[in-house]
Structure formats: C-alpha cells, structure tokens
C-alpha cells in the first residue's frame, strides 16, 4: 500500500528549467502521483516513475536522463505504473507532483 508524502510540489508559474529538473529528480527516485491537464482539457492524476529498477527490463538499458531531457523540452515521458505502459504529459500542463512513499 502507498501513501502520498505530505509535501507535494504545487506548480504555478515557475521557470521551466528548475521545475523540469525537480520533476525528473522526483520521478527518478520513485513513484509519484502527477496531476496535469490533458490536451483535451481533462484533468488526470497518474501514478508514474522513471526509477530504473521500476521500468521494464528492456527499457532500463535504453533510457537515459539525457535522452528524456533532450527529446522535447515541454513533454515528459514516464512509465505509468497503473497502465504498465509509457505515457507522457506536458510540463506546461502540470498541476502538482506528489512523491509516493511505500509502506
């Protein structure tokens, strides 16, 4: 069972570079609940990660921080843990990210 950590990162109008770096840091440390606005306007909360140990075996070798960082400055690709598939969200549509703590 998981419980959200009590200090979510609330996203407002921030410089995107430190925000992007912070988002990657949390995602590489473990599972996070990311809330964002989808392109169609719908709000979504997605449990996701970039922690190498939690990614599919074949993707662990191919995935690097630099590859993810350089692909698109606004889009972030993540491993969605409830769908067991790669998904992405736009950094500009991010509402909050909450690291999830395992019990």
TASUL-V642152 format. One record per backbone hydrogen bond with DSSP energy under -1.0 kcal/mol. NH is the residue of the N-H (numbers start at 0). CO is the residue of the C=O. Records with the same first field share a line. If there is no record, write none. Layout:
NH=CO + CO
//
This chain:
2=100
4=98
8=96
10=94
13=11
18=14
19=15
20=16
21=17
22=18
23=19
24=20
25=21
26=22
27=23
29=25
31=47
32=97
33=45
34=95
35=43
36=92
37=41
40=37
43=35
45=33
47=31
48=78
49=26
53=50
54=51
58=55
59=55
62=58
67=63
68=64
69=65
70=66
75=88
77=86
78=48
79=84
80=46
83=79
84=79
86=77
88=75
90=73
92=89
93=90
94=34
95=34
96=8
97=32
99=30
100=2
102=0
//
